Amino acid sequence: MKKLLCVLMVLTAVFCFAGCTDGKCDGCETKENVKVYTTKDDKEVEYCPKCYAEKVADNVLGGLLG
């Protein structure tokens, strides 16, 4: 029973911290000026201004040219 409880506690901790924001850019791993953005499917992503601008430009150009 103790082993089962330990396994459940470990899994809970892993799933809790897997979805947490870490303060690093998801694109370039920098920690400067990182903001959390929500995508249209309610997923949270973290981007610095440079990576956010690149992501927006890719989406706009993909919509226009695609």
C-alpha positions as CSV (number, residue, x, y, z in Angstrom):
1,M,0.0,0.0,0.0
2,K,2.9,2.4,0.8
3,K,4.4,1.8,-2.6
4,L,1.1,2.6,-4.3
5,L,0.8,5.8,-2.3
6,C,4.4,6.8,-3.2
7,V,3.8,6.2,-6.9
8,L,0.6,8.3,-6.8
9,M,2.4,11.1,-5.1
10,V,5.2,11.1,-7.6
11,L,2.8,11.1,-10.6
12,T,0.9,13.9,-9.1
13,A,4.0,16.0,-8.6
14,V,5.2,15.3,-12.2
15,F,1.9,16.3,-13.7
16,C,1.6,19.4,-11.6
17,F,5.0,20.7,-12.6
18,A,4.8,19.7,-16.2
19,G,2.1,22.3,-16.9
20,C,3.7,25.1,-14.8
21,T,5.4,28.0,-16.4
22,D,9.2,28.1,-15.8
23,G,10.0,31.7,-16.9
24,K,11.9,30.6,-20.0
25,C,11.1,31.3,-23.6
26,D,9.7,28.3,-25.4
27,G,11.6,29.3,-28.5
28,C,15.1,30.3,-27.5
29,E,15.3,29.5,-23.7
30,T,16.1,33.0,-22.6
31,K,14.7,34.3,-19.3
32,E,14.6,38.1,-20.3
33,N,11.2,39.8,-20.9
34,V,9.3,36.5,-21.1
35,K,5.5,36.7,-21.1
36,V,2.9,34.0,-21.0
37,Y,0.5,33.9,-23.9
38,T,-2.6,31.8,-24.4
39,T,-3.2,30.1,-27.8
40,K,-6.5,29.7,-29.4
41,D,-6.8,26.2,-28.0
42,D,-6.2,27.5,-24.5
43,K,-2.7,26.3,-24.2
44,E,-0.2,28.5,-22.4
45,V,3.1,29.3,-24.1
46,E,6.0,31.5,-23.0
47,Y,7.8,33.8,-25.5
48,C,10.3,36.6,-25.4
49,P,9.4,39.6,-27.7
50,K,11.6,38.4,-30.5
51,C,10.2,34.8,-30.6
52,Y,6.7,36.2,-30.2
53,A,7.1,38.5,-33.2
54,E,8.5,35.6,-35.3
55,K,5.6,33.4,-34.3
56,V,3.0,36.1,-35.2
57,A,4.8,36.8,-38.5
58,D,4.7,33.1,-39.4
59,N,1.0,32.9,-38.6
60,V,0.1,36.0,-40.6
61,L,2.2,35.0,-43.6
62,G,1.0,31.5,-43.5
63,G,-2.6,32.8,-43.5
64,L,-1.9,35.1,-46.4
65,L,0.1,32.7,-48.6
66,G,-1.3,29.4,-47.4
